[in-house]
């Protein structure tokens, strides 16, 4: 659970760093890059420990899968609430397919 929490916090910072500036298209690119780098520092402060603590309990492929699922959930919420974008039916279908991928990656065969 600690790994998931750390990776979720990391992903919140990552999403803000990568996409938060989209509402401020008039801001100069160099300023947006510097601010994004500053925010991304905090992403790494949570992601590195999250992966370090999780490795052993999960293998690398499982950690990456957890990260991708968290990324999609955090980004979906961010894009709806912050960017005011619509969540479309095909996004839901894509997420269902990703859930299928999670099943295959975590299933003990």
PECORBEL-V495506 format. One record per pair of residues at least 12 apart in sequence whose ideal C-beta (glycine too) atoms are under 8 Angstrom apart, sorted by the first residue. I is the first residue (numbers start at 1). J is the second residue. D is the distance in whole Angstrom. If there is no record, write none. Layout:
i:I j:J d:D
i:I j:J d:D
//
This chain:
i:2 j:50 d:8
i:2 j:53 d:6
i:2 j:54 d:8
i:3 j:50 d:5
i:3 j:51 d:8
i:3 j:53 d:5
i:3 j:54 d:3
i:3 j:57 d:7
i:3 j:58 d:7
i:3 j:63 d:8
i:3 j:66 d:7
i:4 j:50 d:8
i:4 j:66 d:6
i:4 j:70 d:7
i:5 j:50 d:8
i:6 j:46 d:5
i:6 j:47 d:7
i:6 j:49 d:6
i:6 j:50 d:3
i:6 j:53 d:7
i:7 j:46 d:7
i:7 j:47 d:6
i:7 j:50 d:4
i:7 j:51 d:8
i:7 j:54 d:8
i:7 j:66 d:6
i:7 j:67 d:6
i:7 j:70 d:5
i:8 j:70 d:5
i:8 j:74 d:7
i:9 j:46 d:5
i:10 j:43 d:5
i:10 j:44 d:7
i:10 j:45 d:8
i:10 j:46 d:4
i:10 j:47 d:4
i:10 j:50 d:6
i:11 j:43 d:8
i:11 j:47 d:8
i:11 j:67 d:7
i:11 j:70 d:5
i:11 j:71 d:6
i:11 j:74 d:5
i:12 j:74 d:6
i:13 j:39 d:6
i:13 j:40 d:7
i:13 j:42 d:5
i:13 j:43 d:4
i:13 j:46 d:7
i:14 j:40 d:7
i:14 j:43 d:4
i:14 j:47 d:8
i:14 j:71 d:8
i:15 j:71 d:8
i:15 j:74 d:5
i:15 j:75 d:6
i:15 j:78 d:5
i:16 j:39 d:6
i:16 j:78 d:8
i:17 j:36 d:4
i:17 j:37 d:8
i:17 j:39 d:4
i:17 j:40 d:4
i:17 j:43 d:6
i:18 j:36 d:7
i:19 j:75 d:7
i:19 j:78 d:7
i:19 j:79 d:8
i:19 j:83 d:7
i:20 j:36 d:8
i:20 j:39 d:7
i:20 j:82 d:7
i:21 j:35 d:7
i:21 j:36 d:7
i:22 j:83 d:6
i:23 j:82 d:7
i:23 j:83 d:7
i:47 j:67 d:8
i:51 j:63 d:6
i:54 j:66 d:7
i:61 j:105 d:6
i:62 j:105 d:6
i:62 j:106 d:6
i:65 j:101 d:7
i:65 j:102 d:6
i:65 j:105 d:5
i:65 j:106 d:7
i:68 j:98 d:7
i:69 j:98 d:7
i:69 j:102 d:6
i:72 j:95 d:6
i:72 j:98 d:7
i:76 j:91 d:7
i:76 j:95 d:8
//
